[in-house]
Amino acid sequence: MKFGSIPLAERLRPNSLHTYIGQEHLVGEGAILKHAIDSGRIPSMIFWGPPGVGKTTLASIISKQAERPFFVLSAINSGVKDVRDIIDRAKQLPQAPILFIDEIHRFNKSQQDSLLSAVEKGIITLIGATTENPSFEVIAPLLSRCQVYILKPLEKEHLEKLLDSAKETLESDLRKEIVFEENEALIQISGGDARKLLNAIELVTSILVEENAAAERLIITNEIAKRCIQNNLSKYDKKGEQHYDIISAFIKSIRGSDPNAAVYYLARMCDAGEDPLFIARRMLILASEDIGNANPNALLLANVCFDAVNKIGWPESRIILSQTAIYLACSAKSNASYMAIETAQGMIRKTGDLSVPLHLRNAPTKLMKEIGYGQFYKYAHDFNNNFVEQEFLPDEIQNTKFYDPGNNTRENEMRKSLKTRWKEKYGY
């Protein structure tokens, strides 16, 4: 088995929904996309999700089941001319083909504009795949003409099914028995990415064969898997998945308050030709998620950075990225705002849509006023210090604290202020 042969991930690519693994919320029985596929009414759509979760595969399966011509473009090496060529070919076909565009977030505005008319007129059915939030990366007119479906990282049970399939195929290829004494390291290495998992198991088995060609059984443990991957990272990462490891290290370095590591990984991304807006957007998220009210200026600076990078362009924008990364790394940290919304959403999933207290409800009609909407509401500005104690949460969850300020100068001041106002109510 050689690395130059057809990759295992490609050989095991499913060709029907029956063999497709994962995304049950979209293609399981009764799911919205499964219904559309079965009905034959395929809308233009955007698949948004991390790498290796089946975006390309699902697009191919849809085209086969719909019995429609299937064209594929990669936004990395395609332009307006390629799009127009396919549209011209589509006009000659008796049935609208499916045009799959991988990494559609890399198309600029003019390239995306070239798709609009054909999508609107039904000349093509567009399926775009992106790892980036389409709200930021896909122009509004095109986005409004597409359904957006979110694909999730594969779960452990999905990955174990893939390992079973890989084991069967590799045993047939090698004429050797493969024994997984442990599989946790392989699953962890994959990060929910099917391609990474299959690349990993292909690499590990290849190395084990090279080390002991006469062995009839290949035994794989966590230690063996880690050794093979770490010592042959360039082969394992031949599809470029390390891109995601570098941005992960960059964000974690900033979160860990290490400006030196942050700048190092920033430089790695700069030299690799990473999209500067991708980096700026990640720092914008971090400024709120990991710094928040410990230093509200962090969000302001990160937002200015995003705008400035958009205006300045490369290579000068790398200086702006560096300044912002250093500032964020050196800033006080707090994830209290992030945890507050996570906790609140968890409560909503648990309790459902609880009734808003009557005194907080809007009362635009006479009837609503008569039944008590808005009655007994206390207008804060009518009281000393613009505050009066009253209940704002639904009865079932009164006194629940979602926001717990972090232990830093600014949030300690906020904690003190909240305690002064609310006394013992929320436990500040």
C-alpha positions in Angstrom: 0.0 0.0 0.0 1.5 3.3 -1.1 0.6 6.9 -0.4 0.4 7.6 -4.1 -2.5 5.2 -4.6 -6.2 6.3 -4.3 -6.7 7.5 -0.7 -8.7 5.3 1.5 -11.1 8.2 2.2 -11.9 8.4 -1.5 -12.4 4.7 -1.8 -14.8 4.5 1.1 -16.8 7.6 0.0 -20.5 6.6 0.2 -22.6 6.7 -2.9 -26.1 6.5 -1.3 -27.9 7.8 1.8 -28.1 4.2 3.0 -24.3 4.1 3.4 -23.9 7.8 4.4 -22.7 8.2 8.0 -23.8 11.1 10.2 -26.0 14.2 9.8 -29.2 12.3 10.9 -30.8 15.7 11.7 -30.7 16.4 8.0 -30.9 13.1 6.2 -32.4 10.7 8.8 -36.0 9.5 8.4 -38.4 12.4 8.5 -35.6 15.0 8.4 -36.1 18.1 6.2 -33.3 17.5 3.6 -34.2 13.8 3.3 -37.8 14.8 2.5 -36.6 17.2 -0.2 -34.3 14.6 -1.7 -37.0 11.9 -1.7 -39.5 14.4 -3.3 -37.0 15.3 -6.1 -37.6 19.0 -5.3 -33.9 20.0 -4.7 -33.4 23.6 -3.7 -30.2 25.5 -4.1 -28.4 25.2 -0.8 -25.3 26.0 1.3 -23.7 23.3 3.4 -22.0 24.9 6.4 -19.8 22.7 8.6 -16.3 21.7 9.6 -14.0 19.7 7.2 -14.5 16.0 6.7 -18.2 15.8 7.8 -19.6 14.8 4.4 -20.5 18.0 2.5 -19.0 17.0 -0.8 -20.3 13.4 -0.4 -23.8 14.5 0.4 -23.9 16.8 -2.7 -22.8 13.9 -4.9 -25.4 11.6 -3.4 -28.1 14.2 -4.0 -27.2 14.5 -7.7 -27.2 10.7 -8.1 -30.6 10.2 -6.4 -32.1 13.1 -8.3 -30.5 11.7 -11.6 -29.2 15.1 -12.4 -25.9 16.1 -14.1 -23.3 17.0 -11.6 -20.6 19.7 -12.1 -17.9 20.4 -9.5 -15.8 23.5 -9.0 -13.4 24.4 -6.3 -13.4 28.1 -5.4 -9.7 28.0 -4.8 -8.8 27.5 -8.5 -11.9 28.5 -10.3 -13.2 31.9 -11.5 -16.0 33.7 -13.3 -15.1 32.1 -16.6 -15.4 28.6 -15.2 -18.8 29.5 -13.7 -20.1 30.9 -17.0 -18.8 27.9 -19.0 -20.9 25.6 -16.8 -23.9 27.8 -17.0 -23.7 27.8 -20.8 -23.4 24.0 -20.8 -26.4 23.8 -18.4 -28.6 25.8 -20.8 -28.1 23.1 -23.4 -29.2 20.3 -21.0 -32.8 19.0 -20.8 -32.6 19.1 -17.0 -31.0 21.6 -14.7 -27.7 20.2 -13.4 -26.4 20.5 -9.9 -23.3 22.7 -9.6 -21.3 21.9 -6.5 -18.8 24.7 -5.4 -16.4 23.6 -2.7 -15.2 26.4 -0.3 -17.6 28.9 -1.8 -16.5 31.3 0.9 -13.4 31.9 -1.2 -15.4 33.3 -4.1 -15.3 37.1 -4.2 -18.4 39.2 -4.8 -18.1 39.3 -8.6 -17.7 35.6 -8.7 -20.7 35.0 -6.5 -22.7 37.6 -8.6 -22.0 35.5 -11.7 -24.2 32.7 -10.1 -27.2 34.8 -9.2 -29.2 34.8 -12.5 -28.7 31.1 -13.2 -29.7 30.2 -9.7 -32.8 32.4 -9.8 -33.9 31.2 -13.2 -33.4 27.5 -12.2 -30.7 27.0 -14.9 -28.6 25.4 -12.3 -29.2 24.1 -8.8 -26.3 25.4 -6.6 -24.9 23.5 -3.7 -22.1 25.4 -2.0 -19.9 24.0 0.8 -18.2 26.2 3.3 -16.4 25.9 6.6 -17.1 29.6 7.3 -20.3 31.3 8.5 -22.2 31.9 5.2 -23.8 35.0 6.7 -20.4 36.7 6.5 -19.0 34.9 3.4 -21.9 34.6 1.0 -23.4 37.7 -0.5 -27.0 38.4 0.6 -28.7 38.1 -2.8 -27.2 34.6 -3.3 -27.8 33.6 0.3 -31.5 34.6 0.1 -31.8 32.1 -2.8 -30.4 29.2 -1.0 -31.3 27.0 2.0 -28.6 26.9 4.6 -28.0 23.5 6.2 -25.6 23.1 9.1 -23.5 19.9 9.2 -22.1 18.7 12.5 -18.8 17.1 13.5 -19.2 13.3 13.5 -19.8 11.6 16.8 -17.9 8.7 18.3 -20.4 6.2 17.0 -20.1 7.5 13.5 -16.3 7.4 13.6 -16.3 3.8 14.9 -18.4 2.7 12.0 -15.9 4.3 9.7 -13.1 2.4 11.4 -15.0 -0.8 10.9 -15.3 -0.1 7.2 -11.7 0.9 7.0 -10.6 -2.2 8.8 -12.5 -4.5 6.4 -11.1 -2.8 3.3 -7.5 -2.7 4.6 -7.6 -6.3 5.7 -8.7 -7.2 2.1 -5.9 -5.1 0.6 -3.1 -6.2 2.9 -4.3 -9.8 3.5 -3.6 -9.3 7.1 -5.7 -9.1 10.2 -6.0 -5.7 11.8 -6.7 -5.6 15.6 -7.8 -2.4 17.3 -6.8 -3.0 20.9 -7.6 0.7 21.5 -9.1 3.3 19.2 -9.4 6.4 21.4 -6.2 8.1 20.0 -7.4 7.7 16.4 -10.8 9.1 17.2 -9.3 12.0 19.2 -6.9 12.8 16.3 -9.7 12.9 13.8 -11.6 15.7 15.7 -14.9 14.5 14.2 -13.4 14.6 10.7 -13.9 11.5 8.6 -11.2 12.3 6.2 -8.6 12.8 9.0 -9.7 9.5 10.6 -9.3 7.5 7.4 -6.0 9.2 6.5 -4.8 8.4 10.0 -5.7 4.7 9.9 -4.2 4.4 6.4 -1.0 5.9 7.5 -0.7 3.8 10.7 -1.3 0.5 8.9 1.1 1.4 6.2 3.9 2.2 8.7 3.2 -1.0 10.6 3.5 -3.0 7.4 6.8 -1.3 6.6 8.1 -2.1 10.1 7.2 -5.7 10.0 6.1 -7.0 6.6 6.0 -10.6 7.7 3.4 -10.0 10.5 0.1 -11.6 9.9 -1.7 -9.4 12.5 -1.4 -5.6 12.8 -2.1 -4.6 16.4 -3.1 -0.9 16.9 -3.0 0.8 20.3 -3.3 4.4 21.3 0.5 4.6 21.8 1.2 3.2 18.3 -1.3 5.5 16.6 0.2 8.6 18.3 3.8 7.6 17.4 3.0 7.0 13.8 1.0 10.2 13.4 3.5 12.4 15.2 6.5 11.1 13.3 4.8 11.4 9.9 2.7 14.5 10.3 3.4 15.8 6.8 2.1 12.6 5.2 -0.9 12.5 7.4 -1.7 16.1 6.8 -1.3 16.0 3.0 -4.8 17.4 2.4 -4.0 20.5 4.4 -6.0 19.8 7.6 -3.1 21.3 9.6 -4.6 24.7 8.7 -7.2 24.0 11.4 -4.6 23.0 13.9 -2.7 26.2 13.4 -5.7 28.5 13.9 -6.6 26.4 17.0 -3.1 26.9 18.4 -3.3 30.6 17.6 -6.6 31.1 19.5 -5.5 29.0 22.4 -2.3 30.9 22.7 -4.2 34.2 22.9 -6.7 32.7 25.4 -3.7 31.5 27.4 -2.2 35.0 27.5 0.9 34.2 25.5 1.6 36.9 23.0 4.8 35.3 21.8 3.1 32.0 20.8 0.2 34.0 19.3 2.5 36.0 17.0 4.4 32.8 16.0 1.2 31.1 14.9 0.0 34.3 13.2 3.3 34.3 11.2 2.8 30.7 10.3 -0.7 31.6 8.9 0.7 34.7 7.1 3.4 32.6 5.4 0.9 30.0 4.4 -1.3 32.5 2.6 -4.2 32.3 5.1 -7.1 34.7 4.4 -6.5 37.7 6.8 -10.2 38.2 7.2 -10.5 34.6 8.5 -7.9 35.4 11.2 -9.5 38.8 12.0 -12.9 37.2 12.4 -11.5 34.5 14.8 -10.0 37.3 17.0 -13.3 39.1 16.9 -15.1 36.1 18.3 -12.4 35.5 20.9 -12.6 39.1 22.1 -16.1 38.4 23.3 -15.9 34.8 24.2 -12.6 34.8 26.1 -12.2 38.4 27.3 -15.7 39.9 27.3 -16.4 42.4 30.1 -13.0 41.9 31.7 -11.9 44.4 29.0 -14.7 45.6 26.7 -12.2 47.6 24.6 -10.9 44.2 23.3 -14.1 43.7 21.3 -13.9 47.3 20.0 -10.3 46.8 18.9 -11.0 43.5 17.3 -13.9 45.0 15.3 -11.7 47.8 14.2 -9.1 45.3 13.2 -11.6 43.4 11.0 -12.6 46.6 9.3 -9.1 47.8 8.8 -7.9 44.5 7.4 -10.8 44.6 5.0 -9.7 48.1 3.8 -5.9 47.8 3.8 -5.3 44.4 2.2 -2.2 42.3 2.2 0.7 42.5 3.2 0.3 45.6 5.4 -2.7 44.1 7.2 -0.5 41.6 8.9 0.8 44.4 11.1 -2.8 45.2 12.2 -3.4 41.5 12.9 -0.2 41.4 15.0 -1.1 44.4 17.0 -4.5 43.0 17.8 -3.3 39.5 18.6 -0.8 40.9 21.1 -3.4 43.2 22.7 -5.9 40.4 23.1 -3.2 38.0 24.5 -2.1 40.6 27.1 -5.7 41.5 28.1 -7.5 40.3 31.2 -9.6 37.2 30.4 -13.1 36.2 31.2 -15.6 33.8 29.6 -18.4 34.9 31.9 -20.5 36.3 29.0 -20.0 33.1 27.0 -21.0 31.0 29.9 -24.0 33.2 30.7 -25.6 32.6 27.2 -24.7 28.9 27.3 -26.3 28.5 30.7 -29.4 30.5 29.6 -29.8 28.5 26.5 -29.4 25.3 28.5 -32.2 26.4 30.8 -34.5 27.2 27.8 -33.9 23.7 26.3 -34.8 22.2 29.7 -37.8 24.4 30.6 -39.2 25.4 27.2 -40.8 28.8 26.5 -41.9 30.0 29.9 -44.5 32.7 30.2 -43.3 36.3 30.4 -44.5 37.9 33.7 -47.6 40.0 33.1 -46.1 43.2 34.4 -43.3 43.0 31.7 -45.6 42.3 28.7 -46.3 44.8 26.0 -49.9 46.2 26.2 -50.7 47.9 22.8 -54.5 47.2 23.0 -57.2 48.1 25.5 -58.0 44.4 26.1 -54.4 43.6 27.0 -54.3 46.4 29.5 -57.6 45.2 31.0 -56.3 41.7 31.5 -53.2 43.0 33.3 -50.5 43.3 30.6 -47.9 45.8 31.8 -49.8 46.5 35.1 -47.5 47.0 38.2 -44.4 47.4 36.1 -42.0 49.8 37.8 -40.2 52.3 35.6 -36.6 52.2 36.9 -35.9 55.9 36.1 -38.7 57.0 38.5 -36.6 55.7 41.4 -33.4 56.6 43.2 -30.2 55.6 41.3 -32.5 54.5 38.4 -33.2 51.1 40.1 -36.0 49.4 41.8 -36.2 45.8 42.8 -38.8 43.8 40.8 -39.0 40.3 39.2 -37.9 40.0 35.6 -37.7 36.2 35.2 -40.6 33.8 34.7 -42.0 32.5 37.9 -40.6 29.0 37.4 -37.0 30.2 37.3 -37.0 33.2 39.7 -33.6 34.0 41.3 -31.7 32.0 38.7 -28.2 33.5 38.1 -26.9 33.1 34.5 -24.2 35.8 34.6 -21.4 35.1 37.1 -18.8 37.9 36.7 -15.2 36.8 36.3 -12.5 37.6 38.9 -10.9 40.6 37.3 -10.9 44.4 38.0 -13.8 45.4 35.8 -16.1 42.4 36.5 -15.3 42.6 40.2 -16.7 46.2 40.0 -19.7 44.8 38.2 -20.2 42.1 40.8 -20.1 44.8 43.6 -22.6 46.9 41.8 -25.0 44.0 41.2 -24.7 42.9 44.9 -25.5 46.4 46.0 -28.7 46.4 43.8 -29.9 42.9 44.3 -28.7 42.1 47.8 -28.9 38.3 48.3 -31.3 37.6 45.4 -28.8 36.3 42.9 -26.0 35.4 45.3 -23.5 38.1 44.1 
